[in-house]
């Protein structure tokens, strides 16, 4: 009986350590190098409510997503794209995201991880800006690397990736020229665990504050943009999360139709699902 209690206590400590170590690197705009838990399935809905430039219109995009942790090193996400851009809310495409963690240096309350990732997207909406966005706007492919450092309650993550845009379907051509189909993305994300101050139970609500920077450089034209996205995140019962944030354009020489607005992420996870 005593041995059983000792094992149970060790298991609880381990679970709380994992939750404390990963909660503040669940970023709202970018993906960290850490993977989903092995044999887990997650359901996510991303919502963006963006102000259209030089117009009173509001662009609403909804992206439902299913996320599968195949192993501790490999995860796969599948998503679909919906928006009201053409005055009617409708389906516009789908995508697959894959991430493989190839480096992990873990220690007590800190770790450093690196991962390679790729995305393939299909979209049938009209191409209306020379920013390349494979998460709801463009057809194309992306490959990149991401590194994440956790030090106690602060996580810092950065990524670089290369994108190639194709023509969208339904005769929606990429009209900005062959040389401008390629771009490089850069991101920097910083998150801090604010609450709770001490872990006692996995049912405690975690509150994280974060700020993220996103930038794109078009490799053909040399035009670029840079955004900042502060957000607050709540982790509920170690299974569900709610992210609320605002994305603001800091500087751009790229044509972008709706760069500023709010985003909301809702997510629920099932552990040991298979």
FIMIDREN-766969 format. One record per atom (N, C-alpha, C): residue number from 1; x, y, z; atom name; residue in one letter. Coordinates in steps of 0.1 Angstrom, whole numbers. Layout:
<recs>
- k	x	y	z	a	r
- NUM	X	Y	Z	CA	A .
...
</recs>
This chain:
<recs>
- k	x	y	z	a	r
- 1	8	-12	0	N	X .
- 1	0	0	0	CA	X .
- 1	9	13	0	C	X .
- 2	19	13	8	N	X .
- 2	28	24	9	CA	X .
- 2	35	26	-4	C	X .
- 3	39	15	-11	N	X .
- 3	46	16	-24	CA	X .
- 3	37	22	-34	C	X .
- 4	24	18	-34	N	X .
- 4	14	23	-43	CA	X .
- 4	12	38	-41	C	X .
- 5	11	42	-29	N	X .
- 5	10	56	-26	CA	X .
- 5	22	64	-31	C	X .
- 6	34	59	-29	N	X .
- 6	46	66	-33	CA	X .
- 6	45	67	-49	C	X .
- 7	41	57	-56	N	X .
- 7	41	57	-70	CA	X .
- 7	30	67	-75	C	X .
- 8	19	68	-68	N	X .
- 8	8	77	-71	CA	X .
- 8	13	91	-69	C	X .
- 9	20	94	-58	N	X .
- 9	25	107	-56	CA	X .
- 9	35	112	-66	C	X .
- 10	44	102	-70	N	X .
- 10	53	105	-81	CA	X .
- 10	47	108	-94	C	X .
- 11	36	101	-97	N	X .
- 11	29	103	-109	CA	X .
- 11	22	117	-109	C	X .
- 12	16	121	-98	N	X .
- 12	10	134	-97	CA	X .
- 12	20	145	-98	C	X .
- 13	32	144	-92	N	X .
- 13	43	154	-93	CA	X .
- 13	47	155	-108	C	X .
- 14	48	143	-114	N	X .
- 14	53	143	-128	CA	X .
- 14	43	151	-137	C	X .
- 15	30	148	-135	N	X .
- 15	19	155	-143	CA	X .
- 15	20	170	-141	C	X .
- 16	21	174	-128	N	X .
- 16	21	188	-126	CA	X .
- 16	34	195	-132	C	X .
- 17	45	188	-132	N	X .
- 17	57	193	-138	CA	X .
- 17	55	195	-153	C	X .
- 18	49	185	-159	N	X .
- 18	46	186	-173	CA	X .
- 18	37	198	-177	C	X .
- 19	26	199	-169	N	X .
- 19	17	210	-171	CA	X .
- 19	24	224	-169	C	X .
- 20	32	225	-158	N	X .
- 20	39	237	-155	CA	X .
- 20	49	240	-166	C	X .
- 21	55	230	-171	N	X .
- 21	66	232	-181	CA	X .
- 21	61	236	-195	C	X .
- 22	49	232	-198	N	X .
- 22	44	234	-212	CA	X .
- 22	33	245	-214	C	X .
- 23	26	248	-203	N	X .
- 23	15	257	-204	CA	X .
- 23	18	271	-210	C	X .
- 24	30	276	-206	N	X .
- 24	33	290	-211	CA	X .
- 24	40	290	-225	C	X .
- 25	41	278	-232	N	X .
- 25	46	278	-245	CA	X .
- 25	36	274	-255	C	X .
- 26	23	274	-251	N	X .
- 26	12	272	-261	CA	X .
- 26	8	285	-267	C	X .
- 27	16	289	-277	N	X .
- 27	14	303	-282	CA	X .
- 27	1	304	-290	C	X .
- 28	-3	317	-292	N	X .
- 28	-16	319	-299	CA	X .
- 28	-14	321	-314	C	X .
- 29	-3	326	-318	N	X .
- 29	-1	329	-333	CA	X .
- 29	8	319	-339	C	X .
- 30	18	314	-332	N	X .
- 30	28	305	-337	CA	X .
- 30	28	292	-330	C	X .
- 31	34	282	-336	N	X .
- 31	36	269	-330	CA	X .
- 31	50	268	-323	C	X .
- 32	51	263	-311	N	X .
- 32	65	261	-305	CA	X .
- 32	71	248	-310	C	X .
- 33	84	246	-306	N	X .
- 33	90	234	-310	CA	X .
- 33	85	221	-302	C	X .
- 34	79	223	-291	N	X .
- 34	73	212	-283	CA	X .
- 34	61	207	-291	C	X .
- 35	59	194	-289	N	X .
- 35	48	187	-296	CA	X .
- 35	36	185	-287	C	X .
- 36	26	181	-293	N	X .
- 36	14	176	-285	CA	X .
- 36	18	163	-278	C	X .
- 37	10	160	-268	N	X .
- 37	12	147	-260	CA	X .
- 37	10	136	-270	C	X .
- 38	18	125	-269	N	X .
- 38	16	113	-277	CA	X .
- 38	3	107	-275	C	X .
- 39	-3	102	-285	N	X .
- 39	-16	95	-285	CA	X .
- 39	-28	104	-281	C	X .
- 40	-26	117	-283	N	X .
- 40	-37	126	-280	CA	X .
- 40	-44	132	-292	C	X .
- 41	-56	136	-291	N	X .
- 41	-63	143	-302	CA	X .
- 41	-69	156	-296	C	X .
- 42	-67	166	-304	N	X .
- 42	-72	179	-300	CA	X .
- 42	-81	185	-310	C	X .
- 43	-91	193	-306	N	X .
- 43	-100	200	-315	CA	X .
- 43	-99	215	-312	C	X .
- 44	-97	223	-323	N	X .
- 44	-94	237	-322	CA	X .
- 44	-103	245	-332	C	X .
- 45	-107	257	-328	N	X .
- 45	-114	266	-337	CA	X .
- 45	-107	279	-335	C	X .
- 46	-101	284	-346	N	X .
- 46	-95	298	-346	CA	X .
- 46	-105	307	-353	C	X .
- 47	-107	319	-347	N	X .
- 47	-116	329	-352	CA	X .
- 47	-108	342	-353	C	X .
- 48	-108	349	-365	N	X .
- 48	-102	362	-366	CA	X .
- 48	-113	372	-371	C	X .
- 49	-113	383	-365	N	X .
- 49	-122	394	-368	CA	X .
- 49	-114	406	-371	C	X .
- 50	-112	409	-384	N	X .
- 50	-103	419	-389	CA	X .
- 50	-109	430	-396	C	X .
- 51	-104	442	-394	N	X .
- 51	-109	454	-400	CA	X .
- 51	-103	455	-414	C	X .
- 52	-112	456	-424	N	X .
- 52	-107	458	-438	CA	X .
- 52	-102	472	-440	C	X .
- 53	-91	474	-447	N	X .
- 53	-85	487	-449	CA	X .
- 53	-93	495	-459	C	X .
- 54	-95	508	-455	N	X .
- 54	-103	517	-463	CA	X .
- 54	-117	513	-466	C	X .
- 55	-123	506	-456	N	X .
- 55	-137	501	-457	CA	X .
- 55	-142	500	-443	C	X .
- 56	-155	499	-443	N	X .
- 56	-162	496	-430	CA	X .
- 56	-165	482	-428	C	X .
- 57	-161	473	-437	N	X .
- 57	-163	459	-436	CA	X .
- 57	-155	452	-426	C	X .
- 58	-160	441	-420	N	X .
- 58	-153	433	-411	CA	X .
- 58	-151	419	-418	C	X .
- 59	-138	415	-418	N	X .
- 59	-135	402	-424	CA	X .
- 59	-135	392	-413	C	X .
- 60	-143	381	-414	N	X .
- 60	-143	371	-404	CA	X .
- 60	-138	358	-410	C	X .
- 61	-128	352	-404	N	X .
- 61	-123	339	-408	CA	X .
- 61	-125	329	-397	C	X .
- 62	-129	317	-400	N	X .
- 62	-130	306	-390	CA	X .
- 62	-123	294	-395	C	X .
- 63	-114	289	-387	N	X .
- 63	-106	277	-391	CA	X .
- 63	-107	266	-381	C	X .
- 64	-116	256	-383	N	X .
- 64	-116	244	-374	CA	X .
- 64	-104	235	-377	C	X .
- 65	-100	229	-367	N	X .
- 65	-87	221	-368	CA	X .
- 65	-88	208	-359	C	X .
- 66	-83	197	-365	N	X .
- 66	-81	185	-357	CA	X .
- 66	-66	183	-356	C	X .
- 67	-61	180	-344	N	X .
- 67	-47	178	-341	CA	X .
- 67	-44	165	-335	C	X .
- 68	-34	157	-340	N	X .
- 68	-32	144	-335	CA	X .
- 68	-17	143	-331	C	X .
- 69	-14	139	-319	N	X .
- 69	-1	136	-314	CA	X .
- 69	2	121	-317	C	X .
- 70	9	119	-328	N	X .
- 70	12	105	-332	CA	X .
- 70	22	98	-323	C	X .
- 71	32	106	-319	N	X .
- 71	42	101	-310	CA	X .
- 71	48	114	-303	C	X .
- 72	57	112	-294	N	X .
- 72	63	124	-287	CA	X .
- 72	71	133	-296	C	X .
- 73	74	128	-308	N	X .
- 73	82	136	-317	CA	X .
- 73	74	140	-329	C	X .
- 74	63	134	-332	N	X .
- 74	56	137	-345	CA	X .
- 74	41	141	-342	C	X .
- 75	36	152	-348	N	X .
- 75	22	156	-347	CA	X .
- 75	17	160	-361	C	X .
- 76	4	159	-363	N	X .
- 76	-2	162	-376	CA	X .
- 76	-15	170	-373	C	X .
- 77	-16	181	-380	N	X .
- 77	-29	189	-379	CA	X .
- 77	-36	190	-392	C	X .
- 78	-49	189	-392	N	X .
- 78	-57	191	-405	CA	X .
- 78	-67	202	-402	C	X .
- 79	-68	211	-411	N	X .
- 79	-77	222	-409	CA	X .
- 79	-85	226	-421	C	X .
- 80	-96	233	-419	N	X .
- 80	-104	238	-431	CA	X .
- 80	-106	253	-429	C	X .
- 81	-109	260	-440	N	X .
- 81	-109	274	-440	CA	X .
- 81	-123	279	-444	C	X .
- 82	-129	288	-436	N	X .
- 82	-142	295	-439	CA	X .
- 82	-140	310	-438	C	X .
- 83	-147	318	-446	N	X .
- 83	-147	332	-444	CA	X .
- 83	-159	338	-451	C	X .
- 84	-161	351	-447	N	X .
- 84	-172	359	-453	CA	X .
- 84	-167	369	-463	C	X .
- 85	-155	367	-469	N	X .
- 85	-149	378	-477	CA	X .
- 85	-157	381	-489	C	X .
- 86	-164	372	-495	N	X .
- 86	-172	375	-507	CA	X .
- 86	-187	377	-504	C	X .
- 87	-189	383	-492	N	X .
- 87	-203	387	-488	CA	X .
- 87	-212	375	-484	C	X .
- 88	-206	363	-484	N	X .
- 88	-213	351	-479	CA	X .
- 88	-203	342	-472	C	X .
- 89	-207	337	-460	N	X .
- 89	-199	328	-452	CA	X .
- 89	-198	315	-459	C	X .
- 90	-186	310	-463	N	X .
- 90	-185	298	-470	CA	X .
- 90	-172	291	-469	C	X .
- 91	-171	278	-472	N	X .
- 91	-159	270	-472	CA	X .
- 91	-150	275	-483	C	X .
- 92	-136	277	-480	N	X .
- 92	-127	282	-490	CA	X .
- 92	-114	273	-492	C	X .
- 93	-113	262	-484	N	X .
- 93	-101	254	-486	CA	X .
- 93	-97	246	-474	C	X .
- 94	-86	240	-474	N	X .
- 94	-81	231	-463	CA	X .
- 94	-66	230	-463	C	X .
- 95	-60	225	-452	N	X .
- 95	-46	224	-451	CA	X .
- 95	-41	213	-442	C	X .
- 96	-29	209	-444	N	X .
- 96	-22	199	-435	CA	X .
- 96	-9	205	-429	C	X .
- 97	-7	204	-416	N	X .
- 97	5	208	-410	CA	X .
- 97	11	197	-403	C	X .
- 98	24	195	-404	N	X .
- 98	32	184	-398	CA	X .
- 98	44	190	-391	C	X .
- 99	47	185	-379	N	X .
- 99	58	189	-371	CA	X .
- 99	66	178	-366	C	X .
- 100	79	177	-367	N	X .
- 100	87	167	-362	CA	X .
- 100	98	173	-353	C	X .
- 101	98	169	-340	N	X .
- 101	108	174	-330	CA	X .
- 101	120	165	-331	C	X .
- 102	132	171	-334	N	X .
- 102	144	163	-336	CA	X .
- 102	154	166	-325	C	X .
- 103	152	176	-317	N	X .
- 103	162	179	-306	CA	X .
- 103	154	183	-293	C	X .
- 104	158	177	-282	N	X .
- 104	152	180	-269	CA	X .
- 104	163	178	-258	C	X .
- 105	165	189	-252	N	X .
- 105	175	190	-240	CA	X .
- 105	167	194	-228	C	X .
- 106	163	185	-220	N	X .
- 106	154	187	-209	CA	X .
- 106	161	187	-195	C	X .
- 107	158	196	-186	N	X .
- 107	163	197	-173	CA	X .
- 107	151	201	-164	C	X .
- 108	154	202	-151	N	X .
- 108	144	206	-141	CA	X .
- 108	139	220	-144	C	X .
- 109	126	222	-147	N	X .
- 109	120	235	-150	CA	X .
- 109	127	243	-161	C	X .
- 110	133	236	-170	N	X .
- 110	138	242	-182	CA	X .
- 110	141	232	-193	C	X .
- 111	140	237	-206	N	X .
- 111	143	228	-217	CA	X .
- 111	146	236	-229	C	X .
- 112	153	230	-239	N	X .
- 112	155	236	-252	CA	X .
- 112	151	226	-262	C	X .
- 113	143	230	-272	N	X .
- 113	138	220	-282	CA	X .
- 113	138	227	-296	C	X .
- 114	140	218	-306	N	X .
- 114	140	223	-320	CA	X .
- 114	131	213	-328	C	X .
- 115	125	218	-338	N	X .
- 115	116	210	-346	CA	X .
- 115	116	215	-360	C	X .
- 116	113	206	-370	N	X .
- 116	111	209	-384	CA	X .
- 116	96	208	-387	C	X .
- 117	91	217	-395	N	X .
- 117	77	216	-398	CA	X .
- 117	74	219	-413	C	X .
- 118	62	215	-417	N	X .
- 118	58	218	-431	CA	X .
- 118	43	220	-431	C	X .
- 119	39	227	-441	N	X .
- 119	24	229	-443	CA	X .
- 119	21	229	-458	C	X .
- 120	10	223	-462	N	X .
- 120	5	223	-475	CA	X .
- 120	-10	228	-474	C	X .
- 121	-13	238	-482	N	X .
- 121	-27	244	-482	CA	X .
- 121	-33	245	-496	C	X .
- 122	-46	243	-496	N	X .
- 122	-54	245	-508	CA	X .
- 122	-64	255	-505	C	X .
- 123	-66	265	-515	N	X .
- 123	-76	275	-513	CA	X .
- 123	-83	279	-526	C	X .
- 124	-96	282	-526	N	X .
- 124	-103	286	-538	CA	X .
- 124	-108	300	-537	C	X .
- 125	-104	308	-527	N	X .
- 125	-108	322	-527	CA	X .
- 125	-100	331	-536	C	X .
- 126	-105	343	-538	N	X .
- 126	-98	352	-547	CA	X .
- 126	-85	357	-540	C	X .
- 127	-75	359	-548	N	X .
- 127	-62	364	-543	CA	X .
- 127	-63	379	-544	C	X .
- 128	-62	385	-532	N	X .
- 128	-65	400	-531	CA	X .
- 128	-54	407	-524	C	X .
- 129	-42	401	-521	N	X .
- 129	-31	408	-515	CA	X .
- 129	-18	401	-519	C	X .
- 130	-7	408	-518	N	X .
- 130	6	402	-522	CA	X .
- 130	13	396	-509	C	X .
- 131	7	398	-498	N	X .
- 131	11	390	-486	CA	X .
- 131	7	375	-489	C	X .
- 132	16	366	-486	N	X .
- 132	14	352	-488	CA	X .
- 132	10	346	-474	C	X .
- 133	-2	340	-473	N	X .
- 133	-8	335	-461	CA	X .
- 133	-14	321	-464	C	X .
- 134	-7	311	-460	N	X .
- 134	-12	297	-462	CA	X .
- 134	-22	292	-452	C	X .
- 135	-25	301	-442	N	X .
- 135	-34	298	-432	CA	X .
- 135	-48	305	-434	C	X .
- 136	-53	302	-446	N	X .
- 136	-66	307	-449	CA	X .
- 136	-68	316	-462	C	X .
- 137	-57	319	-469	N	X .
- 137	-58	327	-481	CA	X .
- 137	-52	322	-493	C	X .
- 138	-40	315	-492	N	X .
- 138	-33	311	-504	CA	X .
- 138	-32	296	-505	C	X .
- 139	-31	291	-517	N	X .
- 139	-26	277	-520	CA	X .
- 139	-11	277	-521	C	X .
- 140	-5	267	-515	N	X .
- 140	10	266	-516	CA	X .
- 140	16	257	-505	C	X .
- 141	29	258	-503	N	X .
- 141	36	249	-494	CA	X .
- 141	46	258	-486	C	X .
- 142	49	253	-474	N	X .
- 142	58	260	-465	CA	X .
- 142	67	249	-457	C	X .
- 143	79	252	-455	N	X .
- 143	88	244	-447	CA	X .
- 143	96	253	-438	C	X .
- 144	99	248	-426	N	X .
- 144	107	257	-417	CA	X .
- 144	112	250	-405	C	X .
- 145	119	258	-396	N	X .
- 145	125	253	-384	CA	X .
- 145	120	262	-372	C	X .
- 146	118	256	-360	N	X .
- 146	114	264	-349	CA	X .
- 146	122	259	-337	C	X .
- 147	126	269	-328	N	X .
- 147	134	266	-316	CA	X .
- 147	127	272	-304	C	X .
- 148	126	265	-293	N	X .
- 148	119	270	-281	CA	X .
- 148	127	268	-269	C	X .
- 149	129	278	-261	N	X .
- 149	137	277	-248	CA	X .
- 149	127	281	-237	C	X .
- 150	126	271	-227	N	X .
- 150	118	274	-215	CA	X .
- 150	127	275	-203	C	X .
- 151	126	286	-196	N	X .
- 151	133	289	-183	CA	X .
- 151	123	292	-172	C	X .
- 152	120	282	-164	N	X .
- 152	110	283	-154	CA	X .
- 152	96	287	-159	C	X .
- 153	92	300	-157	N	X .
- 153	79	304	-161	CA	X .
- 153	79	312	-174	C	X .
- 154	90	313	-180	N	X .
- 154	91	321	-193	CA	X .
- 154	95	312	-204	C	X .
- 155	89	313	-215	N	X .
- 155	92	306	-227	CA	X .
- 155	95	316	-239	C	X .
- 156	105	313	-246	N	X .
- 156	109	321	-258	CA	X .
- 156	110	312	-270	C	X .
- 157	103	315	-281	N	X .
- 157	103	307	-293	CA	X .
- 157	105	315	-305	C	X .
- 158	112	310	-315	N	X .
- 158	115	317	-327	CA	X .
- 158	115	307	-339	C	X .
- 159	110	311	-351	N	X .
- 159	109	302	-362	CA	X .
- 159	113	310	-375	C	X .
- 160	118	303	-385	N	X .
- 160	120	308	-398	CA	X .
- 160	114	297	-408	C	X .
- 161	108	302	-418	N	X .
- 161	102	293	-428	CA	X .
- 161	102	299	-442	C	X .
- 162	101	291	-452	N	X .
- 162	101	295	-466	CA	X .
- 162	88	290	-472	C	X .
- 163	81	300	-480	N	X .
- 163	68	297	-485	CA	X .
- 163	69	298	-501	C	X .
- 164	60	290	-507	N	X .
- 164	59	292	-522	CA	X .
- 164	44	291	-525	C	X .
- 165	38	302	-530	N	X .
- 165	24	303	-533	CA	X .
- 165	21	298	-547	C	X .
- 166	10	291	-549	N	X .
- 166	5	286	-562	CA	X .
- 166	-7	294	-565	C	X .
- 167	-12	292	-577	N	X .
- 167	-25	298	-581	CA	X .
- 167	-36	291	-572	C	X .
- 168	-46	299	-568	N	X .
- 168	-58	294	-561	CA	X .
- 168	-67	287	-572	C	X .
- 169	-75	278	-568	N	X .
- 169	-84	272	-577	CA	X .
- 169	-95	282	-582	C	X .
- 170	-104	277	-590	N	X .
- 170	-115	285	-596	CA	X .
- 170	-110	297	-603	C	X .
- 171	-98	294	-610	N	X .
- 171	-92	304	-619	CA	X .
- 171	-88	317	-611	C	X .
- 172	-84	316	-599	N	X .
- 172	-79	327	-591	CA	X .
- 172	-64	327	-591	C	X .
- 173	-59	334	-601	N	X .
- 173	-44	334	-604	CA	X .
- 173	-37	343	-594	C	X .
- 174	-24	339	-591	N	X .
- 174	-15	347	-583	CA	X .
- 174	-10	358	-593	C	X .
- 175	-15	370	-592	N	X .
- 175	-13	380	-603	CA	X .
- 175	-1	389	-600	C	X .
- 176	7	386	-590	N	X .
- 176	18	395	-586	CA	X .
- 176	31	391	-592	C	X .
- 177	31	381	-601	N	X .
- 177	44	377	-608	CA	X .
- 177	50	365	-602	C	X .
- 178	57	358	-611	N	X .
- 178	64	345	-607	CA	X .
- 178	74	347	-596	C	X .
- 179	82	358	-597	N	X .
- 179	92	360	-587	CA	X .
- 179	87	363	-573	C	X .
- 180	75	368	-572	N	X .
- 180	69	372	-559	CA	X .
- 180	61	361	-553	C	X .
- 181	62	349	-558	N	X .
- 181	55	337	-552	CA	X .
- 181	62	332	-540	C	X .
- 182	75	336	-538	N	X .
- 182	83	330	-528	CA	X .
- 182	85	341	-517	C	X .
- 183	84	336	-504	N	X .
- 183	86	345	-493	CA	X .
- 183	92	338	-481	C	X .
- 184	98	345	-472	N	X .
- 184	103	340	-459	CA	X .
- 184	96	346	-447	C	X .
- 185	92	337	-438	N	X .
- 185	85	342	-426	CA	X .
- 185	95	341	-414	C	X .
- 186	94	350	-405	N	X .
- 186	101	350	-392	CA	X .
- 186	92	353	-381	C	X .
- 187	94	346	-370	N	X .
- 187	85	349	-358	CA	X .
- 187	93	349	-345	C	X .
- 188	89	356	-336	N	X .
- 188	94	356	-322	CA	X .
- 188	83	357	-312	C	X .
- 189	82	347	-303	N	X .
- 189	71	346	-293	CA	X .
- 189	77	345	-279	C	X .
- 190	71	353	-270	N	X .
- 190	75	353	-256	CA	X .
- 190	62	351	-247	C	X .
- 191	63	341	-239	N	X .
- 191	51	338	-230	CA	X .
- 191	56	337	-216	C	X .
- 192	47	341	-206	N	X .
- 192	50	340	-192	CA	X .
- 192	38	334	-185	C	X .
- 193	40	325	-176	N	X .
- 193	30	319	-168	CA	X .
- 193	28	329	-156	C	X .
- 194	16	334	-155	N	X .
- 194	12	344	-145	CA	X .
- 194	5	338	-133	C	X .
- 195	-3	328	-135	N	X .
- 195	-11	322	-125	CA	X .
- 195	-12	307	-128	C	X .
- 196	-12	298	-118	N	X .
- 196	-11	300	-104	CA	X .
- 196	4	302	-100	C	X .
- 197	6	308	-89	N	X .
- 197	19	310	-84	CA	X .
- 197	26	297	-80	C	X .
- 198	18	287	-74	N	X .
- 198	22	274	-71	CA	X .
- 198	12	263	-76	C	X .
- 199	18	252	-81	N	X .
- 199	9	241	-85	CA	X .
- 199	5	232	-74	C	X .
- 200	-8	230	-72	N	X .
- 200	-13	220	-62	CA	X .
- 200	-22	210	-68	C	X .
- 201	-28	213	-80	N	X .
- 201	-38	204	-86	CA	X .
- 201	-39	207	-101	C	X .
- 202	-40	196	-109	N	X .
- 202	-41	198	-123	CA	X .
- 202	-53	206	-128	C	X .
- 203	-63	207	-119	N	X .
- 203	-75	214	-122	CA	X .
- 203	-74	229	-121	C	X .
- 204	-63	234	-115	N	X .
- 204	-61	248	-114	CA	X .
- 204	-61	255	-128	C	X .
- 205	-67	267	-129	N	X .
- 205	-66	274	-141	CA	X .
- 205	-53	281	-143	C	X .
- 206	-47	279	-154	N	X .
- 206	-34	286	-158	CA	X .
- 206	-38	299	-166	C	X .
- 207	-31	310	-163	N	X .
- 207	-32	322	-170	CA	X .
- 207	-18	326	-175	C	X .
- 208	-17	327	-188	N	X .
- 208	-5	331	-195	CA	X .
- 208	-6	344	-202	C	X .
- 209	4	352	-202	N	X .
- 209	4	364	-210	CA	X .
- 209	16	362	-220	C	X .
- 210	13	367	-232	N	X .
- 210	23	365	-243	CA	X .
- 210	23	377	-252	C	X .
- 211	34	379	-259	N	X .
- 211	35	388	-270	CA	X .
- 211	43	381	-281	C	X .
- 212	38	383	-293	N	X .
- 212	43	376	-305	CA	X .
- 212	46	386	-316	C	X .
- 213	57	384	-323	N	X .
- 213	60	392	-335	CA	X .
- 213	61	383	-347	C	X .
- 214	54	387	-358	N	X .
- 214	54	380	-370	CA	X .
- 214	59	389	-382	C	X .
- 215	67	384	-391	N	X .
- 215	72	392	-402	CA	X .
- 215	73	383	-414	C	X .
- 216	71	389	-425	N	X .
- 216	73	383	-438	CA	X .
- 216	81	391	-448	C	X .
- 217	90	385	-455	N	X .
- 217	98	392	-465	CA	X .
- 217	96	385	-478	C	X .
- 218	90	392	-488	N	X .
- 218	89	387	-501	CA	X .
- 218	102	386	-508	C	X .
- 219	106	374	-513	N	X .
- 219	119	372	-518	CA	X .
- 219	121	377	-532	C	X .
- 220	109	380	-539	N	X .
- 220	110	386	-552	CA	X .
- 220	110	401	-552	C	X .
- 221	101	407	-545	N	X .
- 221	100	422	-545	CA	X .
- 221	108	429	-534	C	X .
- 222	111	421	-524	N	X .
- 222	118	428	-512	CA	X .
- 222	109	435	-503	C	X .
- 223	96	435	-506	N	X .
- 223	86	441	-497	CA	X .
- 223	84	432	-484	C	X .
- 224	79	438	-473	N	X .
- 224	78	431	-461	CA	X .
- 224	67	436	-452	C	X .
- 225	64	429	-441	N	X .
- 225	55	434	-431	CA	X .
- 225	61	429	-417	C	X .
- 226	56	436	-407	N	X .
- 226	59	432	-393	CA	X .
- 226	47	435	-384	C	X .
- 227	42	425	-377	N	X .
- 227	31	426	-368	CA	X .
- 227	35	423	-354	C	X .
- 228	27	428	-345	N	X .
- 228	28	425	-330	CA	X .
- 228	14	419	-326	C	X .
- 229	14	409	-317	N	X .
- 229	1	403	-313	CA	X .
- 229	2	399	-298	C	X .
- 230	-2	408	-289	N	X .
- 230	-3	405	-275	CA	X .
- 230	-16	397	-273	C	X .
- 231	-15	388	-263	N	X .
- 231	-27	380	-260	CA	X .
- 231	-27	375	-246	C	X .
- 232	-38	370	-241	N	X .
- 232	-40	364	-228	CA	X .
- 232	-45	350	-231	C	X .
- 233	-41	340	-223	N	X .
- 233	-44	326	-225	CA	X .
- 233	-48	320	-212	C	X .
- 234	-59	312	-212	N	X .
- 234	-64	305	-200	CA	X .
- 234	-64	290	-204	C	X .
- 235	-57	282	-195	N	X .
- 235	-58	267	-196	CA	X .
- 235	-67	262	-185	C	X .
- 236	-77	255	-189	N	X .
- 236	-87	250	-180	CA	X .
- 236	-87	235	-178	C	X .
- 237	-85	231	-166	N	X .
- 237	-85	217	-162	CA	X .
- 237	-74	209	-170	C	X .
- 238	-64	216	-174	N	X .
- 238	-53	210	-181	CA	X .
- 238	-57	203	-195	C	X .
- 239	-69	206	-199	N	X .
- 239	-74	200	-212	CA	X .
- 239	-79	211	-222	C	X .
- 240	-84	222	-217	N	X .
- 240	-90	231	-226	CA	X .
- 240	-83	245	-225	C	X .
- 241	-84	253	-236	N	X .
- 241	-78	266	-235	CA	X .
- 241	-86	276	-243	C	X .
- 242	-85	288	-239	N	X .
- 242	-91	300	-245	CA	X .
- 242	-80	311	-247	C	X .
- 243	-78	315	-259	N	X .
- 243	-69	326	-262	CA	X .
- 243	-76	338	-267	C	X .
- 244	-73	349	-262	N	X .
- 244	-79	362	-267	CA	X .
- 244	-67	372	-270	C	X .
- 245	-67	377	-282	N	X .
- 245	-56	386	-285	CA	X .
- 245	-60	396	-296	C	X .
- 246	-50	405	-299	N	X .
- 246	-52	415	-309	CA	X .
- 246	-39	416	-318	C	X .
- 247	-41	415	-331	N	X .
- 247	-30	416	-340	CA	X .
- 247	-29	430	-346	C	X .
- 248	-17	436	-345	N	X .
- 248	-16	450	-350	CA	X .
- 248	-4	451	-359	C	X .
- 249	-6	457	-371	N	X .
- 249	5	459	-381	CA	X .
- 249	14	470	-376	C	X .
- 250	27	467	-375	N	X .
- 250	37	477	-371	CA	X .
- 250	42	485	-383	C	X .
- 251	45	477	-394	N	X .
- 251	51	483	-405	CA	X .
- 251	49	474	-417	C	X .
- 252	46	480	-429	N	X .
- 252	45	471	-441	CA	X .
- 252	48	479	-454	C	X .
- 253	53	472	-463	N	X .
- 253	54	477	-477	CA	X .
- 253	47	467	-486	C	X .
- 254	41	457	-481	N	X .
- 254	33	447	-488	CA	X .
- 254	18	452	-488	C	X .
- 255	11	449	-499	N	X .
- 255	-3	451	-499	CA	X .
- 255	-10	441	-490	C	X .
- 256	-18	446	-480	N	X .
- 256	-25	437	-471	CA	X .
- 256	-39	444	-469	C	X .
- 257	-50	436	-470	N	X .
- 257	-63	441	-470	CA	X .
- 257	-69	442	-456	C	X .
- 258	-65	434	-447	N	X .
- 258	-71	434	-434	CA	X .
- 258	-61	429	-423	C	X .
- 259	-51	437	-420	N	X .
- 259	-40	433	-411	CA	X .
- 259	-43	434	-396	C	X .
- 260	-53	442	-392	N	X .
- 260	-55	445	-378	CA	X .
- 260	-68	439	-373	C	X .
- 261	-68	434	-361	N	X .
- 261	-81	429	-356	CA	X .
- 261	-79	419	-345	C	X .
- 262	-90	413	-340	N	X .
- 262	-90	404	-328	CA	X .
- 262	-89	390	-333	C	X .
- 263	-84	381	-324	N	X .
- 263	-84	367	-327	CA	X .
- 263	-88	360	-314	C	X .
- 264	-96	349	-316	N	X .
- 264	-100	340	-305	CA	X .
- 264	-97	326	-308	C	X .
- 265	-91	319	-299	N	X .
- 265	-88	304	-301	CA	X .
- 265	-95	296	-290	C	X .
- 266	-102	286	-294	N	X .
- 266	-109	277	-285	CA	X .
- 266	-104	263	-288	C	X .
- 267	-100	256	-278	N	X .
- 267	-93	243	-280	CA	X .
- 267	-97	233	-268	C	X .
- 268	-99	220	-272	N	X .
- 268	-101	210	-262	CA	X .
- 268	-93	198	-266	C	X .
- 269	-87	191	-256	N	X .
- 269	-78	180	-259	CA	X .
- 269	-82	167	-252	C	X .
- 270	-81	156	-259	N	X .
- 270	-83	143	-253	CA	X .
- 270	-70	135	-252	C	X .
- 271	-66	132	-240	N	X .
- 271	-53	125	-238	CA	X .
- 271	-55	110	-238	C	X .
- 272	-45	102	-243	N	X .
- 272	-46	88	-243	CA	X .
- 272	-58	83	-251	C	X .
- 273	-60	90	-263	N	X .
- 273	-72	88	-271	CA	X .
- 273	-71	75	-279	C	X .
- 274	-59	71	-282	N	X .
- 274	-57	58	-289	CA	X .
- 274	-44	52	-285	C	X .
</recs>
